[in-house]
Amino acid sequence: MSQPVCSKCYNKNSIYFRPYSGEYLCKSCFIFSIEEKTSRTISKFSMMRYGDRIAVGVSGGKDSLSLLSIMKKITERKNIKDLVAITIDEGISGYREESLTLVKDFCAKLNIKNEIFGYKDLFGMNMDNAISSRPSEKMTSCSICGTFRRRAIDIAAQNLGMNVIATGHNLDDQLQSFLINIVSGDVNRIGWIYPEPIQYGFHHLKKIKPFIEIYEREIVFYALQQNIPFQSEQCPYMNESIRSDMRNFFNSLEEQRPGIKYNTYKSLLKISKMLNSSNDSLSNKCSTCGHESTNGICSVCKNLMILRSD
């Protein structure tokens, strides 16, 4: 039985079916749809402007490498000349080494500068050290790593003179964060999910998420169609997080009711816009490290104090 004809161009056989829209897409139309949606999302939420200096957080996974590839095309069209790739080395033995090589080779292929920053140099310990030093498993690996990673990316961007940080968070990531904040009672953080960037901190950085309206599975398929090599092995500490449960929950719902992720995303936008944090939320200075913080001591320093307490 032959494949249905592409619903867009009507000229080629389809290679991909979108259950939530009912579309059959050929390879070229599918690739164009992902790149075009990324560009539209950037414009819709005013994520970039002429003169921006953009750092893309590149881990070696399918999201970040696909984003880097698309961002190169978009910045060239917009005549934005400053684009670098930042890679954070958490120091997870047997896991991060492969991705560092993948990123280095891919950046060389795209002729994009790649800068690596490590937890060990920035914080005096890597993730393996942190896990072995934590007083209890209630202090999850993801809570430690997430806190360190956000700071590391900020420091990297500042050191390189960049003012925009682009990350590969997709629609699924945002839905998971939305629900995690609800079940954990941290409702105020939902406002931080809103896609329109605001400048924060003393260096006036802004973070953007161009993939926020694209399903994770479609980014995987895009990477495969574009022959983008990516690390498929998952972090060995990931199962400590509730995020895996949220991912399975939404995927199960989507399989039974195609489009439910998009419907939930629309609700997320409305709620997060109402709760959207102002710049004042990071107007304080940490008394320990001097970085911007919502409290007297920032979360990075709090974690380091606990991990070094022994």
N, C-alpha and C positions, 0 to 999 in steps of 0.2 A: 504494500500500500504506500503510495507516494505521500510525501509531506505536504501539508496545506501551503498554499501560496502566501507570501508575505502580505500582511494586512496594510502595509504602508506603501510599498512601491508596486505591488502586484506583478512584479517581474521575476522574482526568484523564489525558490522554495524556502520555507521557514526553517530555522534551527532552534527557535526558542518560543515558548508559549507563556504569556502572562495571564495567569488565572484571574487576577483582580481586574483586568481590563478586557480580557477576551481576545487580545491581540496575538497574532502569529507574526514573528519577525525574522527576516533573513539576517545574515551576519552583519552586513554593512548598516542596515537600519537599526539593529540592536545596538551596535557600537555607537552610532550617531545619537541614539536616544539617551544613552548614559552620559555622553559628553555634553549634549545639549541641556539635559536636566541639571547637570552640575553647573554649567554656565548660567542657566536661568536662576538657580538657587542663589548663586553669588550676587546676581543683579537684584533679585527680589529683596534680599536682606542687606543690601549695600555693604557687602563684605570686603570689597576691594575698591581702590581708587588709584588714579595715576599718581606715581611717586611713592607708592607703598614699597617697602622692602620686605619680602616674604620669605619666611622660613617654614618649610614643610617638615613636620615630625614624621620621620620614616623609620619604622621598626623592622621592616623586612616581611611583614604580612601582606596579604592581598589588598587590603584597604589602602594602606599608606603608599605602597608602590604604585597602585593604580592612580591614586590621587596625584602623586608626583608626576606621572606621565601626562595626565590631563592638565595639571596646573602649568606645565611647561608650554603646552599648546595655547592655553588661555592667556598666560602672561605675554607670550610672543604676539598674540593678536592685539592685546591691549598696550603693547609697547612698554611693558613693565620689565625692566632689565635686571633687577635684583631678586634672584631666586636661589636659595640654598636648601640643602637637605640636612636636617639635624637628626642624629641617631643617638639614643640614650642607651648606654650599656649598663644594665642593672647589675651585672655580675652574677648571673645564674649559670653555674657550671653545666656544660653539656647541652645548653639550650641556645644561648645568645651567639655563640661562635659562628654557627651556620648563617644566621641572619646578617651578621656584620659583613660577611663575604658577599652575600647576595646584594646587599645595599651598595657596597663599594663598587661591584661590577656593574650594577644597573645604573648608578649615577655616572660612572665613566662612559657608559653607552649613550646616555642622554647629555653628556657634557655639563653636568651639574656638580658643583662643589659639595662634598659631603664632610661634615664635621661631627666627630664623635665625642660625647661627654659621658663620663662614668660616675656612678654613685660613689665609688671608692674615693675618687679625687674630690668630689664635691662635698660628701658627707662623712668621709672617713670610714665608711663601711659599705659593702655591697649587699645585695639581697640575701645571699646565702649566709652572710654574717648576721644580718638582721633577724632572719628566721631562727637561727641557732641561739640568738640572744634574747628573744622576746620572752617575757615572763609567763605568757599564757597564749593558747591558741585562740582565745577570744580576741586577741589583737591579730586580726587576719592579715595574711600576706598582701592581699589586694589593698587593704586600707593603708598599709605601710608604703607599698610600692606606688599607689596612686598619688599619695601626698608627696613622695620624693620625686616622682616623674614630673608632676606639674611644676614644681620648683626648678627641677633640672632644665626643663624646656625653656622656662622663663629666663634663667641665667644664661643659657646657650644663646637665645635670641638677643639678649642684651649685649653679651660679649661680642656678637657678630654684627651688631648695629642694625638688627632687623626690628621692624615695628609691628609686623603681622605674623601670627603663628597659625598655620593651617594644619589641622589634624584630620585623620581619616575616619572619624566617627560617622557611622551610618544611621539609617532610620531605626534599625533594630537596637543599636546601642542606646539611642536616645529613649526609646520606649522602655528598655530595661532600667535605665537610670530613673526615669519617671516613676515607675512602679516601685523600685527600691526605695526611693525617697518617701513614697507614700506609706509603705509598710514599716519603714523605720521611724516614721513620725517626723522626718526632717523636711517638712513642707516648704520652708523658705528656700531650700536649695532648688526647688522646681523652677523658680524664677531664673536661675542661672542657665537653664537649658535653652531659653529662648534664643533663636539663631542670630538675631541682629546683634552684631558685636558692639561692645562699649569699651572704651579705653579704661584700663585699670592700672593701679600701681603708680609708683613714682616715675617709671620710664614710659608710661602711656602706651603700653602694649595692648593689642587686641587679638583675640582668638577667633578663628573662623572654622566652620565645619561644612565645607561644600557638599559633602555626601549625605547630609542630614535627611534628604528626601528620597533616598535610594535604598531599596532592600539589600540586605547583606548578600543574599544568594545571587543577586544580579551583579554585584561587584565581583564575586567569585567567578561568575560566568564571563564577565568582561575581561578579567585578568587572563583567563584561559584562552579566550578568543584572540587576545592581543599578544599571546605568548609571553606574558610577564611572569618570570619565575618568582615564586614566593615561598616562604617557609610555611609548611603545613603543620608542623609539629606545634602543639599548644604548650603554653607555659606549665611547668610541672606543679605549680602552686595554685592553678586556676580553680581547682575543685573546692577550695576553701570558701569561695565566694558564692553568694546567693544568686549572682548574675547568671550562672549556668542554668539554674532552675527557672529564672525568668525567661531566658532564651527558649528553653524547651516549652514553656507555657505559651508564649506568643506563637511559636512555630506550630504548635498543635492547634491553636485557635485558627491560625491562618489557613492551615490545610483543610479544616472543616468549613471555614467561612472566608473565602478569598476576599481580600480588601479590608479585613478588620484591622490590620496594622495601620493602614492609611487613615481609617476612621478614628482610631485611637490617637494617631499623630495630630490630627486636626484638633482634637480635644486638648492635647498637650500644648499646642500652640496658644490656644485661647487662655488656658490656665496659667501657663508660664509667662505670658505677656502681662497678665494682671499682677503677677508676683515678681516681675522682673526687677532685679536688684539695681540700685543706683551705684554710681561711682563711689559714694561715701562708704560703702561696705568694706573697702580696703584702704581707708584713709589713715588708719592707725599704723604705727611702726612697732615691730616686734622688739621687745626690750633686750632680747638675747642676740639676734642676728642682724637686726636693723631692716629686714625686709617688711613689706607691707603685710598687714594682718588685720583680721576682724577683731582680734582680742589682743591683750597685752603680750602674750607669747604665741607665736604662730604654731600651726599644727606640725610643721617639720621639726621645730625645736622641741616640742612636747614629745614627739616620737623618739627623737634622739636621746632625750633625757631618760625616757623609760628604758630604751634599749641599752643604754650605757650604765644603768643603775647598779648593775652587778660589778 
